[in-house]
Amino acid sequence: MTQLSLRVFQRFSHPIRRAAHSVLTVYFFASALASLILHLHPQRAFTSLLIWIPKVLAATFTPVLMLSNLASIAAGLVRRDWKWTTAGLLGAGMSTHYFYQIQRPSPDFDRVFGPDWRDRVPTRLRPSLLPQGRWTMLLRAPRNVRREMDVVIGRSPTTGRDLLANIWLPPKDVRVNGAAVIYVHGGGWFYGDKDDTQRPGFRHLAGQGYVVMDVAYTLWPESDIPHMTQEVKQAMLWLKRHADAYGVDPERITLLGASAGGHLALLAAYTPGHPAFQPPDDDGDASVQAVIAYYPPVDFRAMYHDLENVFGRMIHDQRVTLLANRAAAALKKMGYIPQAYQVRDDLNIVRQMLGGTPCEIPDVYELLSPINHVDPRDPPTLIFQGEDDFFRLTPSVNELQRRLKRAGATIIYIKLPYTPHGFDLFLPQISPVALRSFREMDRFLYLINHL
C-alpha cells in the first residue's frame, strides 16, 4: 500500500513540479525583461508611447524586480539551472544600475543654497530631509490629515460656474508651519480633475505641516489657457485673503503642478500682474514664493513642431482621429473630459487649443509659453524632468534652465535618467523615482521657507 501511494504521488507530483518550474522560468525571465525595459530609450516617440505604461510599472516596482532577480540567481545556483542564473544576473545588473542612476544626487542644491545647507537643517528634521540612505522604503503619508472638500474659491470667467478646491490640513498633532502649496493637476489641458491620483502626496505634505490646496480649473474647450491661468491665480488670491483662517503666511505660498498643470503653474508664477492673466475685477498681488513643476511643457512652439515631426502622419490620419473620438466619448461618460471636447481633423492638440500654427499666430505661442517669461524676478523654481518622456519635453526644459540661470533666477533642475512621463502617478508610496522627487521637493520647500 505504501509503495502504491508513493508511485501515485510521484506520478502526480512530477507534472506539478514541471509546471512550477515553467511558471518560475516565466516569472524570472519577465523580471529580467522588465529590468531591460527600464533602460530602453527609443528614438521614435510612438515606440516610447507603446512602452510607456510598462516602463512606468517597471520603474515603480524596481525593488520587487531587484529581489526577483536575486531570487533567480539563488534558485539557479541551487538547481544548477543556467537559464535562471543568467536571467537573474542580467536582471539584477540592470535593475541595480537603474536604481543607482535615478538616486544620484543633484549638484544644484549646493550651487543654489551653498555647500553648507545641510549643516543648517535642524537636527530634529535631518532624519526626514537628510536620510542616511538615498532611498526611503515608504512615503511618510499620515492618514489622519484633515480635509475640506469642494470649497468655492471663485467663479470661472468663461462658464460662470463655481471654481472648487479641496484643502488638505495637517493632522491635529502636527503644527501648521505657516507655508502652503497650491496643486494644479495635469491632463493635457482637456481632462482630469482635482483629487485625482495625488492623495498620497497631499497627505505627505500635510503631515509636514503644509496647507495644501488642490484646484479644479475649467478645461479646454470650455476654457482656454489665459483663462485657466486666471483661475489658478484666483486660487492664489483666495488663499491669500483667507490665510489667517488656515494659519498661512500669504508670502509663503508655492505653486505645484504636473504636466499641463506644471505649465499652468509656471505660467502663473512667471506672470504676476500681467494683464492677460490677471483675474477679472481683481488687482490683488498674484505672486508666489516659489514654483515646482513635474515634466512641464514650457514652449508651445517647440511642442507643436515635435508633435508634427515625431508623430508624423499618424496625428493627421482620419482612422486615428476616429479612434480618438471613440475614446473621448468613453471619457466623457466617465466625466473626465468636457462634453464639448471633440477631436477635429487632426490630433495636434496645440494647434487646436491655441487656434492656429506658430506661423499663423506667433504672438499667441509666445505669450502662452513660460519660456518666454523668464525674468530675474521669477520665483525660485524646481523642475523634475524624465529623460525618456515620450512628449520630448527635455530639450525645451533644458533651454528654460539655461535662460533662468542667465537671468540670475533661482533654478533647481532634477533630470531623471530612464524616466518616463507621469512617473509619479502610480503608487508613489513605493516607487523609488517618485520617492526621490518627494525627497528633493521636501528639501526645496524647507529651504525656501525656512532658510
N, C-alpha and C positions, 0 to 999 in steps of 0.2 A: 504493500500500500504506500509506503514511504517512497519507494523508487518510482511508482506510478505518479505520485504527486510531484516529485522532483522533475520527471520528464514533462509533465503538463506545464509546470512553472517555467521550465526552460523554453518550451515551445512558444508560450505566450510572451515571455519576458524579452525574447530576442527581438521581435518586431518593435516592442516598446522602446528598447534601448536604441534600436536603429532609428526610430522616429525621433527620439530625444536628441540623438547625435545630429540628425538633419536639422532639427529646429535650432540647436545651438550653433550649428555651422552658419545657418542663415542669419541668426542674430549677431554673431561675431563679425561676419562679413558686412552686415548692414551697419554696424558700429564703425568699422573701418571706412566704409563708403561715406557715411555721414561726416567723419573726420576729414575725408578728402574734399567733400562739398564745401566745407568751411574755407578751403584755400582756393577754390575756383574763382577766377577773375576774368569772365568772358568779356571780350571786346564789344560784342553785339548786345545792345540794350534789350532786345527781345529775348535773347538767351538769359540775360540777367533776370528778366521778369519771370521766366519759366522756373528758375531755380530759387526765386525769392523766398517763397514760403519754406521749402526745405532748408534753405540757408538760415532763416530766422530760427527755425526749430532746432537745427544743429547747434547754432550759437547759444540758444537758451539752455540746452541740455549738455553743454560741454562737460561739466563734472561727471554726468552719467556716462558719457562716451569714454572719458578717461578711465573710469572704473571698469567699464565693459571691456575695453581694450586690454587692461591689465589682467582681467579675468581670462581673456582669450589666451594671453601669453602663458599664464599659470596652468590653465587646463591643457593647453597644447604641450607644455613640457611634461606634465604628469602622464598624459596619454600618448606622448610621442607622436603627436599629430602636427606635422609641419605646416599644414594649411592654417590651423588655428594660431599657431605661434607666429607665422609670418603676418597674418592679418592683424594680430594683436600688436606686433612690433610696429608695423606701418601706421596703424591707427593711433597707437599711443604716442608715437613720434609727432604725428600731425596735430593731434589734439593738444599736446603739451606745447608745441610751437605756437599754435593759435593763442592758447591761454597766456603764454608769456608775452606775445606781441601786443595783445589788447590791454595788458596791465602795465605796459611800460610807462613810467611817469612822464608827464609833460614838463618841459623847462619853463613854460610860460608863467607859472605861479612865482617862481624865483625871480623872473625878469620883471614882473609887474609889482609884486608885493615885497621884493627884497629877499635875499637868501636866508634871512633870519626870521621869516614869517612863522615858521614852526615854533620857534622859541617864544613867540608872543601869544601863542594859544594857551589859555589857562589849563592847568593840569587836569581839572575835572572834565574838560572837553576832549582831551587828547585820545582817549580810547575810541571815540566815535569819529573825530576828524583826522586823526593820525593813527590808524590801526597798524599794529605791528606787521601784519602781512599785507599783501597787495590786494587781497580779496576777502571780503567778509562773507560768510556762508549764506546769510539770510538778510533781507531788508528789515530794518527796525521800523515796523509799522504798527503801532498800538491800535487795538480795536475799539478802545473806549473814547475815541475822539468825538466831539460834539459837532452837529451839523444843523444848518438852517437851509432848507430846500426851497427852491423856486422863489427866491427873493426878487421882487421887482426893483430893478436898478435904473430904469429909464424906458424910453419908447423908441421903437425903430423909426428912423426918418423916412424909410421907403414904404413900410407896410402899416405903420401906426400901431402895431401890436406891442405889448409889453416885452421888454428885454428882461430875461430871467438869469439868475445866477444862483449857484449853490455856494454856501460859505462853510468852510471846514475850520473848526476851532480847536485849540489844544485841549487835551483832557483836563479835568478839574485839578489833577495833581501836578500839572505842568504849568509853569509860569509863562504867561504871554511875553514874548521877548520884544514886542514893540514893532516888529517888522511884518510885512505882508507880501504875499506872492499872488499875482493875478494870472490864471492859466487860460490860454487861448487854444482850443482844440484844433487838430488838423482835419484833413478830409478833402483836399483838393478844392476848397472854397465852395463846394456844392453838396457835400454830405457831412454827416457827423453831428454830434450834439454834446452838450455838457454831460458830465457823469458818464463818460464813455472810455473805458479801459484804464483810467488813471487813478482809481481809488487807492491802490497801494502807495503810490507816490504822494497823494494828498495826506493820507494817514501818517506817512513818514514825516512830511514837513510839519504837520500839526503837532506830531509828537515831540518836535524840537522847539515848539513854542511859536511857530509861524501861524498867522491867519492866512488861509488860502481861499481865494475867490475863483470859482470855476464858471466861466462865462459862456453863455449861448448867444451867438451872433446870428444875424439873418443871412441865409445862404444865397448864393447865386442860383438861378437868375432873378430871384425876388429882390436881391440887393446887388451892389457892385462893390469893388474894393474900396473906393473912397468912403462909402457909407459903412462898410464893415469896420474900417479903421475908426470912423467916428464912433461906432458902437463900443469898440474896445476902449476908446478914450472916455466914453460915458461911464464905463465901469470904473476907470481910474478916478474920475471926478467924483463919482458916487461914494467910493470908498474913502476918498479924502474928506468928503463932507461928513461921513459917519465914522471917522477914525476914532473919536473919543469913545463911541459906544463899544468898539471892539478892542480898545487898548492899543491902537496902532498909531505910530508916528507917521503923519502924512508925507514926510520927507524920506521915508524908508520903505518904499513900495517898489517891487521888482516885477517886471513883465516876464512871463514864461510861455513859450509856445512851441509846438512841434509841427513840422512840415508847413502846410499852408498857415497854420496858427503861428509858426515861427516867423513866417514872412510878415504877418499882420503885427506881431509883437515888435519886430524890428522897425517896421514902417511907423508904427505909433510912437515908439521910443525915440526915433530919429527925427520926428517932425513936430516937436512941441510948438504950438501956436501957429502952425501952417494953416492958412485959411481953407485949403481943400480938404483938410482932415479934422478941423475943429467941429465939435458937435454944434448943431444949430442952437442959437439962443443961449449959448453957454461959453463965456470967455474965460473960464477958470484955467488954472495952471495945470495943463495936461502933460506934465513932465514926470519922469520916474527916476529912481536912483540907479537902476541897473536893468539889463535885459538879458535873458537866456533863451537861446534858440536851438532846437534839435533839428538837424538836417533841413534848413530853411531854403526855399527858393529866394534868391536875392537879386536876380537880374532877369526880368521878363524877356528882354531881347535875346539873351543867350538861351533861355528856356524855350522860346519859340523856335529858334533855329535848331536846337537839339532835338526837339520833337519832330521837326521836318526831316532832318538829316539822318537821325538814328533810326527812327521807326519807319521812315520812308513811305512807300506806297500803302503800307498797312493802315495808317490813320486816314487815308482817303478811299479805302476800299468800302464799297457800299454794303458788302456782306458783313464786314466787321462792324459797320455802323448799325446794321440791323440787329446783330447780336448784342451790341452795347445798349440799344434801346430796350431790348427784352430784359437785360439785366437791370436797367434803370427802372423798368416797370415793377420788377420784384422789389427793388429797394424802396420805391415809392409806397408800396403796400406795407412795408415794414416801418415806414415813417423816417427813413434815414435821409432821404433827399426830398426837396420841394416838389410838389405836384407839377409846378410849371417847368421843371427841368426836362429838356429833350435834347438828345444828341442830334445835331443837324447834319450837314453834308460831310463833315469830317470829324476827327477826334482830337484836333488841336485845341484843347481847352483854353489855351492862352489867347488864340485869335478870337475865339467865340466870346470869351469873357471880357476882353478888352475892346472888342468891336472892330478889329482890323489887324493888319500886319504891321511890323515895325516901320516899314517904308511908308505906309498909309497914315499912321498916327504916331510918329516918333515921340511927340511930346507926352503922350499918354504913357507909353512904355517907360520913358524916363521918370515921369512923376511917380509912378507906382512901384518902382524898383528901389528897395532900400540902399542898394549900392550907390545910387546917385544922391543920397542924402548924408554922405559922410561929412562930419564936421568935428573939429577939436572938442566941441562941447557935447558930443554924443555921450550918453551914459556908458559906464563900464559894461562890456559885452562878453558873454561866454557862449561859445558855439560848439556843438558836437556834430561832427560830420563823418559818416561812414564812407570809406573809400570805394566800396562796392555798391553804391547807391545806383539803382538802375535808371534814375532820372538824370544822372550825370551832373549832379549839382556841385561836385567838388571843385572844378575849376573856377566857378563863379564865387564860391565861398573863399577859395584861396585869394582871389583878387580883392574881395571885400576886406579880408585880413590885411593885405598889403596897403590898401588905401587908408584903413583905420590907423595902422601903425605910422604911415607917413604923415597923417594929420595930427598925430600925437594923442589920439584917443586910446583908452584902455581896452585891450582885446586879449582874451584868452581863448585859444583855438585848440580844441581837442580833436585831432584827426585819428579815427579809429580804423586800423587796417582790417581787411577781410570782412567788413561790417556792412550789412545792407540797410536800406531804408526801413524805418519803423522798428528798429532793433529793440526798442524799449516797450513795445506794446503787448508782448506775450510773456506772461509770468515773470515780470521784472524782479519779483522777490527772490528768484534763484538764478537768473541769467547773469553770468559774470560780466558781460559787456554792459548790461543795464545797470548793474550794481556799481561798476566803475564810474558810469556817468553820474549816478546819485552821489557817490563819494566826492567827485570833483565839484558837483553842484553844491553840496553841503559846505565844502571849504570856501567856495566862491561867495556864497551867501553870508557866511560868518565873517569873512574878511572885509567885505564891503559894508557890512552893517555894524561891525564892532571894532575894526582896527583903523 
